[in-house]
């Protein structure tokens, strides 16, 4: 039984972690092994550096920041490959498309951002939880990082996500609704698109 990698993408506060956790419960109930991943992974050396940069302790150019994000995912590549080889369902809160969306929104070349990630295991399904930037800000009123405070940036990120969703036949779900409704749509779509038995 081959493993499956499902990536949840969207703006901060779109419900990625919540929906990944709810889907994990469903997958475990079906008798499959399942693991949650989250990027950035601040527990790694590169992830720790990203955390410092996001909170103003370091200053990096836009391209360097995206290279760090990508490197953080490459740090996890052995774990991802091992999980897939073992037949696990891996659910990732952000993955490769995140660098494309945020990098493109800051003027970087989308093709370059995709190319530098070509050796990462590709997601079998990407789910975009689509919300308005204003919703993201309303859901997290305090403690926002440098990206979360910039409404203009968030609007461009959302546009990149929607462009990618259309180009790559992602599952795009309205994340403005109650989490139970979103979860029902996620589970139904995953069941129809992927074999989880």
C-alpha positions, -999 to 999 in steps of 0.1 A, spaced: 0 0 0 16 32 -11 17 63 11 -2 95 4 10 131 9 -18 157 13 -8 194 16 -31 220 31 -24 255 18 -39 289 25 -34 321 44 -26 320 81 -57 314 101 -74 297 72 -78 265 93 -50 244 78 -39 229 111 -75 223 123 -85 206 91 -54 185 90 -61 173 126 -97 165 117 -87 146 86 -61 127 107 -89 115 130 -108 103 100 -78 85 84 -69 68 117 -105 56 121 -101 40 87 -72 20 100 -44 38 82 -12 52 98 -12 90 96 13 117 106 10 154 107 37 177 93 39 215 96 61 240 78 81 259 88 93 233 113 108 255 139 124 225 157 152 222 131 183 244 128 170 261 97 135 263 111 149 281 142 166 306 120 133 312 101 116 318 134 142 345 143 137 362 110 99 362 112 101 379 145 125 406 135 157 392 150 173 387 116 170 405 83 172 385 50 163 394 14 131 379 0 150 353 -21 171 342 9 140 338 31 124 316 5 156 295 1 154 290 39 118 279 37 126 255 9 157 242 28 135 236 59 113 213 38 144 195 24 154 189 60 122 168 63 126 150 30 140 118 45 111 116 70 86 122 42 101 96 19 103 71 47 66 77 57 55 73 21 75 41 16 59 27 48 24 34 34 15 63 57 -9 91 50 11 123 56 -8 155 61 12 187 58 2 222 71 19 241 42 42 226 17 59 235 -16 32 258 -29 36 281 1 70 293 -11 56 299 -46 26 319 -32 46 340 -8 76 344 -30 56 353 -61 37 378 -40 70 395 -32 82 396 -68 101 364 -71 98 341 -102 72 314 -96 90 290 -120 123 293 -101 105 287 -68 89 256 -82 122 244 -98 142 245 -66 117 222 -49 115 196 -77 134 170 -56 108 171 -28 82 144 -29 52 159 -47 19 162 -29 -7 137 -41 -34 163 -33 -32 199 -24 -62 215 -6 -65 253 -7 -85 267 22 -95 300 7 -102 330 30 -100 367 26 -70 386 40 -94 405 63 -106 372 78 -70 361 85 -64 394 104 -97 391 123 -90 356 134 -56 365 148 -57 400 163 -24 398 182 10 383 178 11 384 140 45 380 123 58 402 96 38 386 68 6 384 87 6 422 93 7 431 56 -28 430 40 -15 439 5 9 410 6 -18 386 19 -40 397 -11 -12 389 -35 -5 356 -18 -42 346 -21 -42 355 -58 -11 332 -63 -27 304 -44 -59 307 -66 -38 307 -97 -19 276 -87 -51 259 -77 -66 264 -111 -34 254 -129 -28 222 -110 -64 210 -103 -62 215 -65 -92 211 -43 -103 247 -34 -126 250 -4 -143 280 10 -126 284 44 -149 312 56 -175 286 67 -178 267 101 -150 242 105 -174 212 106 -187 222 71 -152 226 58 -141 193 73 -170 174 57 -160 188 23 -124 179 29 -132 143 38 -156 138 10 -131 152 -16 -102 131 -2 -123 100 -3 -133 106 -39 -98 116 -51 -75 92 -32 -75 56 -22 -71 56 16 -82 20 22 
